Amino acid sequence: MNPIIISKQKFPSPNPEIELSIITYLVEGLKVKGLLAEPRNADIYDGFLYLRGGIKNVGKVRPARIVQFASEGFIVFAPFYRGNQGGEGNEDFAGEDREDAFSGFELLRSHQRVKNVHIFGFSRGGVMALLTGITFPDAASVVTWGGVSDMSLTYVERKDLRRMMKRVIGGTPAKVPEQYQYRTPLYDIEKLRPPVLIIHGRRDINVSVEHAYRLEKRLKDLNKKVECWYFDQYTHYFPPAINRQIVADLTLWMKKQAD
């Protein structure tokens, strides 16, 4: 089913070759917003669903980052998630707001210039990417960079997020274990079909590398196609030059999966 796009408004682009637009689309009756990046030509491209990390104003979609991926030869769509930047509803940290990602995938899939659709998640966007990949077996690939894979582990590791998580999710992992399991794709990962690339810095204290290890183990136990790029010296954020190189490398990896 094609998502209903309510409006498309031009947005200033830092790259004259890439056109940016704010998209307002309908998800479960809510008007949700996101950023669309399209190369300024009539060519056909693979689609790239960019799933941001954080929540609310932390980890907001950055136009320059979206343009960076589009410049590698993709049409990119990045949902802001419900309740953000003028969108209706409230984010619930990979709960019902996963529908915003699912509709974003369908938005790209129905785009007249898109052939294959890849899924990318950073940080909290890691669970969103995996959940989307589970839901859409025709996805060309899934990449998770510094990505969360186990929501209960995030609660344990991030004392600074516990108050928010209890409020948004409805309690602690001990009190509402089913809600944390619902938000943890490891439990349904056997349904995942597309190949997966895991990128993680071993010094990451925002999302520990244990998230990557758990995901890697589950995928390998199930004989799923997975590749892992671990970086001993880096944290959650990589130096700009290294970041640019990894963007080039991961987008090349994506294109190979779609061949």
Helices and strands as residue ranges (DSSP letters): E 5-11, E 18-27, E 30-39, E 45-51, H 63-70, E 74-79, H 98-109, E 114-122, H 125-135, E 141-145, H 151-157, G 159-161, H 162-169, H 177-182, G 185-191, E 196-201, H 210-221, E 226-231, H 240-258
